[in-house]
C-alpha cells in the first residue's frame, strides 16, 4: 500500500546522499525528527523512482529501494530510546516500504500500538503489515482502529481494499464491495488530488462491476476514476494501476487501450509474470477471433452450405413478426439486417440473425465469444456477458440479437494488425436461440478473482 505522507520534493528532506553520510558514530545523536525525515526520503525515493531513473531501470527498482532501506535501518539500529512508541512506529514504517511481508515490521508495530493505542499512524502501518501477510480480519481491525481517532485518507482507502476481501456469501460480498466504494469516496473527499485514493476507487468500481450485473455505467465510473489517478505521479508509476485499468478497458472492448496498459504494466514491473501473461492472453484472444472470422469457424464447405440453407424465419421466435415489446411495454419495430449494414454503436430497431459457427475457447470465461454467420455468409464475433458458465452454444444454433451494439476492432500492436466486427451483448436474456427467448436461468454475473495484494 502506498504511503503518501511523504512530503513534496520541494520540501526540506534528507535525501539519500545525506542519509548515507550519517556515520555509525553519529547515529545515537540523530533526533527523531531527522530519522522521520530519512524515512520520508526513503518513501519519496520509492514512489518517485522513475523521476530520476528511466523505465528501463524498472527491473532494479525493488533492489534499489532495498539498498536505501538498509541505510535507514543503520540509523534506526543505532538510535537511543528504541523502546518508545514513536521509534517502533518509524521502524515498522521503514520496513513496510518493501512490497513483501516482514515479520520485523509486525513485531515493531505491535509493540508501538501497545505502548500508545492512540497512535493512528502505527495502526495504519500495522494493518498494512497484516494485509501483506493475508490476515484480512486483523488488517480491517487495524484500519478501523486508526479511524477511531478521526478520519484519515490512508486508513479509509486501505479499509476500502480490505472490505473487498470480506464476505462469505455472494450477498455479503456485494454489500462489502458497495461499502468499499463508499470508503474510497470518503478518502477522496479528504484529498481530491490524491491519485492513490482515485486508483483504489477505480479498483472498487471494477470489483463492483463483477460482483453485480456488469453495468456499463459502473465500468465508465471505474475508468473515470483511473483517469483521475493517472494525473498523480505516484499513482501513474504503479504497475498495478495500469494493469487494473487495462482490465477495465478489456471489458469495454477497448482492446488497443487494454494492450497498451498491459504493456506499460510490464514495463513498470518486468518481473511480474501475471502482467506479461495478461498481455499475451489478450493478444492470443484477438488473433483467435480474427482467424476464426476469416476462416468462417473452420467449418467445412459442405457443412457451411448446409447451414446457409437452414435459415428459417421461425427461428426468430418472438422477433419473427418484425417487432417486440420493449422494457416499457411499448412495441419496438425490428428489421433484420445483415452484418455489413450494421453501424458502429447501437443499431436501434434492427435485428441481427445468424448461425453459430464456433465458440472461442479461452481461459477467461468472460465474455463468452462465438462466431456468427448471417444469411449473406458474412461473419462477426459476438461477445456475451453475464452468461452462466453452464450455458453454451452448438454449431448451427440460430441466434437473433435485437438492436445489436457494434464495436469495430481496428488496431495495431507490436507489428500485428487486428480488424474485425464485434457485437456486444450485455445480457443473454435479450437473445433468441433456436426460436426461443433465452431464460433468466442462463444469466449469471462473472466473478472477479482477487488476491490480498497492495493496490
N, C-alpha and C positions, 0 to 999 in steps of 0.2 A: 504494500500500500504506500502510495506516495505521501510525503510529508511536506506540505507547503508552508511550514512555519519558517522555512529558510528565508532570510531577508533578501531583498533585491540586490543585484550585483553591485549597484552603485552605493549601497550602504556599507558602512565600515565593517569589515570582517577579517578574520585571519585567513589568508589564502594558504594554499597547500605548501608553498615555499616557506612561508613563515612558520607553519606547523613543524616542518622538517628541521628548522633552525633551533627549536626548543630542545636543549640537551637534557640528558638524564639528570644532571646535577641541578638543573633549574626547575624540574617539574614539580617538586614539592613546594615551590613558591608560587606556582601558577594559580591565579584566582579562579573561582567557579565561573565567573563571567567570561574569562579568557577561554576556559575549557568549553563552555557553551558555544562561544564563537567559533572555536575549532570544529565542533560537531556541525554547526550550521554550515561552515565551509565545506565539510565533507559531503553533506547532502546537496549543497549547491554544485559541487563537482559532479556528483552522480546525475542530478536532474538536468544539468546544463552541459552534459558531457559533449554533445555534438556542437556546442557553440565554439569549442576550441579543437575538436577532433573531427575529421571528415568521417562520413558514414562508412567509409571503407575500414575504419578502425573499430567498427561495432563489435567485431569478434573479441576485441581486447577489453571491452568496457567493464565487464564484471571483475576481471583480474586487476584492472587498473584501480577500480573502486576498492578492491580488497587491499591493495598496497596503501592507499590513503587511509583506510581504516586502521591498518597496522600502526601508522604514525600516531593516530589519535589514541589508540589503545595504549601506546607507550606513555603518553601523557597521563591517561586515566590510571594506569597501573602504578604510577609513582606519585600520585597525589596524596595529600593528607586528608583527613576527615572522610574516609571512604565508607563510613557507617551511616552517613546521612541519607535521607530520602532523596534529596536533590542529586547527590552524587550517583546513587544507584539508578535513578531515572536516566541521567545522562549516559551512564554506562550501557544501560539497556537500549536506549535510543541509538547510540553509536553502533551497537551490534546489529540492530534492526535495519541498518542501511543495506545489508545484503539481502537478496531475494529469498534465500533458504532459511529454514528454522534454525535457531541457535539456542541450545539449552542454557547457555550463559546469560542470554538476554532474558529468558523467562525467570531464571533464578534472581537476577538483579532487580527486575521489575516487580516480582512478587514481594521481595523484601521492601521495596520502595513504598508500595501501597499499604503494606502492613504498618510501616513507620508513619505514613501520612495518608490516611484514607481519602483525604480531600484533594490529593494531587492528581487532578483530572488528566494532565498530560501523561502521567505514568500509567493510568488506567487505559488510555488510548493505545500506548505502546505495548502494554501487556496484552490487550485484545488483539493487536496485530501479530504478536508472537503466537498466541493460541491459534489464530487464523492460519498462519503458516504451518502449524502442526495439525491442521484439520480438526481442531477441537472447537466445533461451531458453537456449542452451547456456552462454553466459558468465554469465547470471544464476544458473543452477544451480551453476556452479563457485564463484561468489562466496559463495552461501549455505552451500555445503559447506565452503568455506574458513573462514567465520565459525565454523562448528561444530567446527572442529579445535581451537579453544581452549576448548571446553566447551559444554554445552547452552545454548541461548538460544531463548526462545519466539518472538521475531520471526523469527529465521533459520529455525526449524522450520516455522512456518506459511507463510512465504514459499516455502520449499522445497516445501511441500505444493502450493502454487499452481503452481509451475513444473513439477513432476512430471506434472501433468495435461495438460501440453502436449507431453510427451515420448512417444516410441514410434512406430515406423514401421508395424508390423503391428498388427492388432486384438488379438492376444495380448499384445504388448508394451505396448499402451495400457492394457489391463485390468490388467496387472501394475503399471504405473506409477500407475494410479488407486488400486489397493489400497494401494500404498506411500504415496500421498498421504494416504489416510485415517489411516494409522498415524502419519505425521509430524504431522498436525493433532492427533491424540490426545496425542502426546508434548508438544506445545506446551501443551495444556490441563492436563496433569499438572504443568507448571511453574507455572501460574497458572490455577486452576479458575474464577476470576471474570473472566477476560479475555474480553470479548464478541467481539473480533475473531477470536480463535482459534476460538471456537464457530461464528462465521459461516463461517470457512474450512472447518471440519469439515463444516458443512452443505453447502457447495459441493462438497466432496469426495464426500460421500454422493450428492449429486444427479448428479454425473458417473458414479459407480459404478452408479447406477440405470440409466442409459442404456448404460453400457459392457457390462453383463451383462444377464441376463434381468431384466425390470422387476419386481423383487421388492417386494411391499407392505411387507415388513419393512424393507428398506433405505430406502424412502420415509418410513416412520414415523421411522426414526433421523434422516433428513435434517431433517424438520420439527421434531423434538425439539431438534436442535442449533440451528436457527434461533430457536426459542423461548427457549433459553438466551441466545443472542446478544442478543435483544431487551431483555433485562434491563439491558444495558450501555448507557449514554447515548451513547457514541461509536458503537457498532455500530448502535444504533437510529436514529442520524441518517444512516445510509448508505442512499442510494437503491438501491445495488446489492443490499444485504441484503434490502430489501423486494421488489425486483424478482425476485430469485432465489427467495425463499420463495414468492412468488406463482406462479412456475413450478411449484414443488413442489405447491402447493395445486391448481393447474390439473390436474395429472396424477393427483391424488387425487380429482378431480372435485368439489372443494370450491370451486365457482365463485364463490360470494359472497365468500369469503376471498381468492380469487385476484384478483378485480376490485378489492377494497379495497386489496390490496397493490400492484397496478399503479398505481392512482390515487395512492397515497401516494408511490410512487417518482417519479411525475411531479411531485407537489407539491414533493418534495425536490430534484429536478433537472429543472426545467421546460424546460431547453434540450435535453434528450435526446429525439430523435425515436424512438429504439428503444423507450424506456419508453412513450411515448404510443401507438406502433403496437401494442404488445403488448396494451394495454387495448382498443384499437379492434378488433383481430383477435378477441379473445375475445368481445367484445360481438357482433360480426358472426357468429361461430360459433353462439352461443346463439340469436340471432334466426333464423338459418337453420334450425337444428334444430327450434326451436319451430314455425316457419311450415310446415316440411315435414311435421311430425307432424299439424298441424291440417289441412293440405291433402292428407293421405294421399299424399305424394310427388308431388303434381300429376299422378297417374296418371288418365287419362281414365276416366269411369264404365264404359264398355264393357269396357275392359281390366281395371278393378278387379273387375268381376263375373266375368270370366274367371279372374282369379287366385283369387278366393274359391272358385270351383268346382274349382280344380285341386289342392286339398289332398289328398294321398294318404298313407296310413299307411306305404307302402313307402319314402317319402322320409325316414322316421325312421331308416332303416338299422339299425345295431346297437341303437338305443334303442327299436325298434318292439315289442319283447317286454315292455316295462314294467320293464326292469331293465338294469343294465350292470355290468361287472366294474370295481371300484374300483382305486385305485393299490396297495392291499394285497392284491389278488386276491380280495376278498370281493364278494359280489353286493349291489348297491345298487338298491333299488326306485326306480322313477321313475314319476311320474304326471303326464301332460300337463295343464297348467292354462292358462287364458287370462291375458293381461297384467293384467287387472283383479284377479285373485285372487292375484297375487304380493304379497309383503310386502317392506318395506324390509330391506336386508341380504341375507344368503344364504338361498336357498329350498331347503333340503335335501329330497331325494327328490322334487323337482318338475322338470318339463321344459317349456321354452317352445319352441313350434313355430310358425314363421311364414314369411311370404313377404317377400322383399326388394322394397321399393317404389322406393328410390333410394339413392344414395350421396351423402353430404355432402362436396363438394369444397372443400378448404381448402389454404392454403399450407403448413400443417404436416401432415406425413404421419402423425403420431401424435396421437390414436388414429385408426384407420380407423373411420369412423362410417357406419352405414347406418340407414335407417328400415325397421322390420319391422312387418308386419301379421299378427295372429293369425286364427284361424278366425272370431272374432266381429267382424272388421273393426276391431278396436282397434289403435292404433299406439303404438310407442315407439321410442326411439333405442337402438341397440346400438353400444357403443364397444369396439373390438377392439384389443388391444395385442399387440406382438411379431409383427405380421403383415408379411410381406415386401411391399415396395413394388411388387413384380412381380405380386402377387396382388390380386384384387378380386372383386366380385360383380356379377351382372347382375340386372336387373329380373325378378322371377319366380323367382329361385333360392329353394329351400327351405332354411331353417336350423333346426337343432334344437340347443338350448342346455341342457345338463344343469345342474341346481342353480344357476339364474341368480342373480347378485348384483345387487340392485336399488338404485339411488340415485335418490331423488325430488328433482328440482331444483325449488326453490321460493324465489326470491329477488327482490329489488328493487334496482335500481342506476340511479341518475340518472333517476328517474321512469319506468323501464322495468321491467316485471314478467316474469319467466321462470318458467314452470311446465310441467314435463313429466317423464315417467318415462324413466329411462335404465338399460340393462342393461350392466354392465361385464364384459368377457371378458378375462381376463389372458393367455390363450394360445389361439390359434385351433385348436390340435390337439384341444381338448375338444369342438369343434363337429362336427356332421354337416351336410354340404352336399349336397343332392340325393341323399340316401340313402347317401353315402359319408363315412366318417370323414376329416377333413382330416389330411393327412400332415405330418410334421415339415419337409418341404421348404418349406412356406408360412410357417414361423416364422422370424423374424429380428428381433433386438433393434434398437431405434432408436439413432441416433447423435446425441448432443448436440453441436451446433455451438458451439465456444468460440472466444474470441479472447484474445490476451495483453493483458489489462486488469486493472487493480488490483481485487482483491477487496474 
